[in-house]
Amino acid sequence: MAEMAIPDTPVNGPLTRRARRRRYLMCPPDHFAVTYEINPWMDVSRPVDAALARAQWEHLRRTYVDLGHTVELVDPLPGLPDMVYAANGAFTLGGRALAVRFRHPERAPEAPAYAAWLAAAGLQVTEPVAVNEGEGDFLLAGDWLLAGMGFRSDPAAHAEAQELFGIPVVSLQLVDPRFYHLDTALAVLDDRTVAWWPPAFSPGSQAVVRRLFPDAIEATEADAVAFGLNAVSDGRHVVVAAAAHGLRAQLADRGFVPVPVDMSELLKGGGGAKCCTLEVRSEEVA
């Protein structure tokens, strides 16, 4: 599906950002629960309100559709409560997909389900050798592929991605276990702009991000803990945690249009809007 510009409507002042239509893959939370603990957000003693989780997920899906994006669904499988976090299912670019190999055995059966969906959708799927957890740790930022490591994905996976996609990979070390995936601590807003919480990264990685993105938005710890950085941007609209009030104001100041969503029930499993959203880039990149 070719990427198309969404017509812009000025909100306040001159228009500075331009949206692009996206193709997203999501997984309904039919089996979402917290039945094990593999990140600091998970607590098996806290009950999950399945109806509320479903309503929050459905609102997210509807938000994307209302913004003009395409949303497709992969079938949820029984016994896989984290399959709702579709971002971890692969990384795609130019009609190719790097499938995933999960760090924790509890999530391993998700990998073939996502790989099969992508293959059926016409993407060329490559099975990984090293551990990688898809768009949880791979974020496309213009001419760079930002790649997280430290808790889930192996550094060797970064080399695999570079060889497969032919795009420079920038390895970033995560140091705070609350932000165990790159997409929990950094959001790509457009090809030249990111938002992030610097203390989630090692000193060297902080220096790299500042060099590559000198105008990056720096979130507060409160907004980061609210999973405000687990956001999805089409270049203009940023679907962001409703509770990240300061970040929403910063986004608006930079000419983005924040679109707040409440993902508080999904956060019990350690995920937010981005975790529930895999971008499918099925066309060759010019």
C-alpha positions as CSV (number, residue, x, y, z in Angstrom):
1,M,0.0,0.0,0.0
2,A,1.5,3.3,-1.1
3,E,2.0,5.9,1.6
4,M,-0.3,8.9,1.0
5,A,-0.5,12.2,2.5
6,I,-3.5,13.0,4.6
7,P,-4.9,16.5,3.9
8,D,-4.0,18.9,6.6
9,T,-6.3,21.2,8.4
10,P,-4.7,24.1,10.3
11,V,-5.6,24.1,14.0
12,N,-4.0,27.1,15.6
13,G,-1.5,29.2,13.7
14,P,0.6,28.2,10.6
15,L,0.7,24.6,9.6
16,T,4.1,22.9,10.4
17,R,3.5,19.2,10.3
18,R,2.2,16.8,7.7
19,A,0.5,13.5,8.3
20,R,1.1,10.3,6.3
21,R,-1.4,7.4,6.0
22,R,-0.1,4.3,7.8
23,R,-1.0,0.6,7.7
24,Y,-1.2,-0.9,11.2
25,L,-1.5,-4.4,12.5
26,M,-3.2,-5.0,15.8
27,C,-4.3,-8.0,17.9
28,P,-7.6,-7.9,19.9
29,P,-7.1,-8.4,23.6
30,D,-9.4,-11.5,23.8
31,H,-7.0,-13.3,26.0
32,F,-5.2,-10.4,27.7
33,A,-4.4,-11.0,31.4
34,V,-1.4,-10.8,33.7
35,T,-0.6,-14.4,34.4
36,Y,3.2,-14.1,34.8
37,E,5.7,-11.4,35.5
38,I,8.4,-10.6,32.9
39,N,8.7,-6.8,33.4
40,P,8.3,-4.4,36.4
41,W,4.8,-3.4,35.4
42,M,3.3,-6.9,35.7
43,D,1.8,-8.0,39.0
44,V,-0.2,-11.2,39.0
45,S,-1.9,-10.1,42.2
46,R,-3.6,-7.1,40.4
47,P,-6.8,-8.2,38.6
48,V,-7.3,-7.2,35.0
49,D,-10.6,-5.7,34.0
50,A,-11.1,-7.5,30.6
51,A,-14.0,-5.4,29.5
52,L,-12.1,-2.2,30.2
53,A,-9.0,-3.5,28.4
54,R,-11.2,-4.3,25.4
55,A,-12.8,-0.9,25.4
56,Q,-9.5,0.9,25.6
57,W,-8.0,-1.2,22.8
58,E,-11.1,-0.6,20.7
59,H,-10.9,3.1,21.2
60,L,-7.3,3.0,20.1
61,R,-8.2,1.1,16.9
62,R,-11.1,3.5,16.2
63,T,-8.8,6.4,16.7
64,Y,-6.4,5.2,14.0
65,V,-9.3,4.6,11.6
66,D,-10.7,8.0,12.3
67,L,-7.3,9.5,11.5
68,G,-7.4,7.9,8.1
69,H,-5.1,4.9,8.7
70,T,-5.6,1.3,7.8
71,V,-5.9,-1.2,10.7
72,E,-5.7,-4.9,10.1
73,L,-6.1,-7.6,12.7
74,V,-4.2,-10.8,13.5
75,D,-6.2,-13.5,15.3
76,P,-5.5,-13.7,19.1
77,L,-4.5,-17.2,20.3
78,P,-5.6,-18.7,23.6
79,G,-2.8,-18.9,26.2
80,L,-0.9,-15.9,24.8
81,P,-2.1,-13.0,27.0
82,D,0.7,-10.6,25.7
83,M,-0.2,-11.2,22.0
84,V,-2.2,-7.9,22.2
85,Y,1.2,-6.1,22.1
86,A,1.5,-6.4,18.4
87,A,4.5,-4.1,18.1
88,N,6.6,-7.0,19.3
89,G,5.6,-9.2,16.4
90,A,8.1,-8.0,13.8
91,F,9.9,-5.1,12.2
92,T,8.9,-4.3,8.6
93,L,10.4,-2.1,5.9
94,G,10.2,-2.0,2.1
95,G,8.0,-5.2,1.9
96,R,10.4,-7.2,4.1
97,A,9.8,-8.4,7.6
98,L,12.3,-9.4,10.2
99,A,10.4,-11.9,12.4
100,V,11.0,-12.1,16.2
101,R,12.7,-14.3,18.7
102,F,11.4,-13.5,22.2
103,R,13.6,-13.3,25.3
104,H,11.1,-15.0,27.5
105,P,9.6,-18.5,26.7
106,E,6.1,-17.3,27.7
107,R,5.9,-15.2,24.6
108,A,7.7,-17.5,22.1
109,P,4.6,-18.9,20.5
110,E,3.5,-15.4,19.4
111,A,6.4,-15.3,16.9
112,P,5.1,-17.8,14.3
113,A,1.6,-16.4,14.4
114,Y,2.9,-12.9,13.4
115,A,5.3,-14.3,10.9
116,A,2.5,-16.3,9.2
117,W,0.2,-13.2,9.0
118,L,2.9,-11.1,7.4
119,A,3.8,-13.8,4.9
120,A,0.1,-14.1,4.0
121,A,0.0,-10.4,3.6
122,G,2.7,-10.6,0.9
123,L,5.8,-9.5,2.9
124,Q,9.1,-11.4,2.6
125,V,9.7,-12.8,6.0
126,T,13.1,-13.5,7.4
127,E,13.5,-15.7,10.5
128,P,16.0,-14.2,13.0
129,V,19.0,-15.8,14.6
130,A,19.4,-13.5,17.6
131,V,16.8,-12.4,20.1
132,N,14.8,-9.4,18.9
133,E,11.4,-8.1,19.9
134,G,10.3,-6.3,16.8
135,E,9.2,-2.7,17.0
136,G,9.6,-2.8,20.7
137,D,13.3,-2.3,20.1
138,F,13.5,-1.2,16.4
139,L,12.2,2.3,15.6
140,L,12.6,3.8,12.1
141,A,13.7,7.4,12.3
142,G,14.3,8.8,8.8
143,D,17.5,7.4,7.5
144,W,18.3,5.6,10.7
145,L,17.0,2.5,12.5
146,L,17.2,3.1,16.2
147,A,17.8,-0.2,18.0
148,G,17.4,-0.9,21.7
149,M,19.4,-3.3,23.8
150,G,20.0,-4.1,27.5
151,F,16.9,-6.0,28.5
152,R,15.3,-7.8,25.6
153,S,16.9,-7.6,22.2
154,D,20.5,-8.8,21.6
155,P,23.1,-6.5,20.0
156,A,23.6,-9.2,17.4
157,A,20.0,-8.6,16.2
158,H,21.0,-5.1,15.3
159,A,23.6,-6.4,12.8
160,E,20.9,-8.8,11.4
161,A,18.5,-5.9,10.8
162,Q,21.2,-3.8,9.1
163,E,22.1,-6.6,6.7
164,L,18.5,-7.4,5.9
165,F,17.2,-3.8,5.4
166,G,20.4,-2.0,4.3
167,I,19.8,0.9,6.6
168,P,22.3,2.2,9.2
169,V,21.4,0.9,12.7
170,V,22.1,3.0,15.8
171,S,22.4,0.9,18.9
172,L,21.1,2.4,22.1
173,Q,21.6,1.0,25.6
174,L,18.7,1.0,28.0
175,V,19.5,1.0,31.7
176,D,16.2,1.4,33.6
177,P,14.2,-1.9,33.8
178,R,10.9,0.1,33.8
179,F,11.7,1.0,30.2
180,Y,12.7,-2.5,29.0
181,H,12.0,-1.8,25.3
182,L,13.1,1.2,23.3
183,D,9.5,2.1,22.4
184,T,8.8,2.7,26.1
185,A,11.5,5.4,26.4
186,L,11.6,7.0,23.0
187,A,9.0,7.9,20.4
188,V,9.7,8.8,16.8
189,L,7.5,11.8,15.9
190,D,8.7,12.4,12.3
191,D,11.9,11.7,10.3
192,R,13.9,14.4,12.3
193,T,12.1,14.6,15.6
194,V,11.9,12.3,18.6
195,A,10.7,12.5,22.2
196,W,12.5,10.7,24.9
197,W,13.4,10.4,28.6
198,P,17.2,10.6,28.7
199,P,17.8,8.8,32.1
200,A,16.4,5.6,30.5
201,F,19.6,5.4,28.4
202,S,23.3,5.0,29.2
203,P,25.5,8.1,29.1
204,G,26.9,7.2,25.7
205,S,23.5,6.5,24.2
206,Q,22.3,9.8,25.5
207,A,25.1,11.5,23.7
208,V,24.2,9.7,20.5
209,V,20.6,10.7,20.6
210,R,21.4,14.3,21.3
211,R,23.8,14.3,18.4
212,L,21.3,12.8,16.0
213,F,18.3,14.7,17.3
214,P,19.4,18.0,18.8
215,D,15.9,19.3,18.9
216,A,14.5,16.2,20.7
217,I,11.6,16.7,23.1
218,E,12.7,15.7,26.6
219,A,9.8,14.2,28.6
220,T,9.6,14.3,32.4
221,E,9.9,11.2,34.5
222,A,6.2,11.5,35.4
223,D,5.2,11.5,31.7
224,A,7.6,8.6,30.9
225,V,6.1,6.5,33.7
226,A,2.7,7.2,32.4
227,F,3.9,5.6,29.2
228,G,3.6,8.9,27.3
229,L,6.6,7.9,25.2
230,N,4.9,4.7,24.1
231,A,3.2,6.9,21.4
232,V,2.3,6.5,17.7
233,S,2.9,9.4,15.3
234,D,1.8,9.8,11.7
235,G,4.0,12.8,11.4
236,R,1.4,15.2,12.6
237,H,-1.0,13.5,14.9
238,V,0.5,11.8,18.0
239,V,-1.6,9.2,19.7
240,V,-0.3,9.5,23.3
241,A,-1.2,8.5,26.8
242,A,-3.9,10.8,28.2
243,A,-2.1,10.9,31.5
244,A,1.1,12.4,30.0
245,H,-0.1,16.0,30.4
246,G,3.2,17.7,30.2
247,L,4.3,15.8,27.1
248,R,1.0,16.5,25.4
249,A,1.6,20.3,25.9
250,Q,5.2,19.9,24.6
251,L,3.9,18.2,21.5
252,A,1.4,20.9,20.8
253,D,4.1,23.6,21.3
254,R,6.1,21.9,18.5
255,G,3.2,21.9,16.0
256,F,2.1,18.3,16.5
257,V,-1.5,17.4,17.3
258,P,-1.7,15.2,20.4
259,V,-4.5,12.7,20.4
260,P,-4.9,11.4,23.9
261,V,-5.9,7.8,24.7
262,D,-6.4,6.0,28.0
263,M,-4.4,2.7,27.9
264,S,-4.2,2.3,31.7
265,E,-5.6,-1.3,31.8
266,L,-3.1,-2.4,29.1
267,L,-0.3,-0.8,31.1
268,K,-0.8,-3.5,33.7
269,G,1.0,-5.8,31.3
270,G,3.6,-3.2,30.5
271,G,2.2,-1.8,27.3
272,G,0.6,1.3,25.9
273,A,-0.6,2.6,22.5
274,K,2.7,1.8,20.6
275,C,3.0,-1.6,22.2
276,C,-0.4,-2.5,20.7
277,T,0.5,-1.2,17.2
278,L,2.8,-2.7,14.6
279,E,3.4,-0.6,11.5
280,V,3.3,-2.7,8.3
281,R,5.6,-1.1,5.6
282,S,4.7,-3.2,2.6
283,E,6.0,-1.0,-0.2
284,E,9.6,-0.5,-1.3
285,V,11.1,2.7,0.0
286,A,12.2,5.2,-2.7
